Amino acid sequence: MSLSGLRSFSGPFDWIVSDFQSVLKMIESDFDDFMNKDNIFELPFDPNKTRRFIDEKYGFLFLMK
């Protein structure tokens, strides 16, 4: 998108897989414990996928190469 001039930056939600209710819960809690390492766990390794982490408080899925 940036190459097309449609976007100049990305925000934190651009890198998170989540549903609307989870995002709403986090906003309503004023981002309480957002990215708290005690809530984030790596999912089992799958050689066909990127590394995956889940935030157990909000249910967010983070993908890493």
C-alpha positions in Angstrom: 0.0 0.0 0.0 2.8 2.4 0.7 4.2 1.9 -2.8 0.8 3.1 -4.1 0.9 6.1 -1.9 -2.2 4.9 0.1 -0.5 4.6 3.4 2.6 6.1 5.1 2.7 4.0 8.3 1.3 0.9 10.0 -0.2 0.8 13.5 -0.2 -2.0 16.1 -3.5 -3.6 14.9 -1.9 -4.1 11.4 0.2 -6.9 12.8 -2.4 -8.6 15.0 -5.0 -11.2 14.0 -8.1 -10.6 16.1 -11.9 -10.2 16.1 -13.8 -7.0 16.7 -14.9 -8.0 20.2 -11.3 -8.6 21.3 -10.2 -5.2 20.0 -13.1 -3.5 21.7 -12.3 -5.3 25.0 -8.8 -4.0 24.8 -9.8 -0.4 24.0 -12.4 -0.4 26.8 -9.7 -1.6 29.3 -7.5 1.3 28.1 -4.9 -1.2 26.7 -4.4 -2.8 30.2 -1.7 -5.5 29.9 -1.4 -5.0 26.1 1.7 -6.9 25.0 2.4 -8.1 28.6 4.9 -10.9 28.2 3.2 -12.9 30.9 0.1 -13.2 28.7 1.9 -14.1 25.5 2.8 -17.7 24.6 4.2 -19.3 21.5 1.9 -21.8 19.7 3.2 -25.2 18.7 5.7 -25.1 15.8 4.4 -25.9 12.3 7.1 -26.0 9.6 4.5 -24.9 7.0 3.6 -21.7 8.9 5.3 -18.7 10.4 6.0 -18.6 14.2 2.7 -17.8 16.0 2.1 -16.3 19.4 -1.1 -15.8 21.2 -2.1 -13.2 23.8 -4.2 -15.3 26.2 -5.9 -12.2 27.8 -7.2 -10.8 24.5 -7.0 -13.7 22.2 -4.8 -11.8 19.7 -2.7 -13.8 17.3 0.8 -12.5 16.4 2.6 -13.8 13.4 6.4 -13.7 12.9 8.6 -15.0 10.1 
